[in-house]
Amino acid sequence: MHRAGQASRRGGSRNLGMRLSNNTSGLAGIRFEWRAGDDTWWPYVCSSWIDRSGRARRNSYSIERNGRRRALERAIEVRREAGYPVPGLATAMKALRRFLNGG
């Protein structure tokens, strides 16, 4: 059974909200990725957390469908509702701009 602040059997940080060494966004539990469409690539904002039963959960929001700000707000809100630390919107927007600009 998962207890707040501990990792599930799948790995991850034992410290709630701590970034892992392979984190590229700079934001704990929030990442950005490109997904292939029929003829182009689409940017997504993804969030992940461990639920109360110890299962890894994740969701993703299309920037094309939601817009940059709303996609980030939705990903942050899901983590907040799960009881995990979340970045400030300004910090997350800065990281997203870096991602979209290839940096």
Secondary structure, DSSP 8 states (H G I E B T S, - for coil): ---TTS-BTTB--SSTT---TT-SSSSTTEEEEEEE-SSSEEEEEEEEEE-TTS-EEEEEEEHHHH-HHHHHHHHHHHHHHTT-----HHHHHHHHHHHHTT-
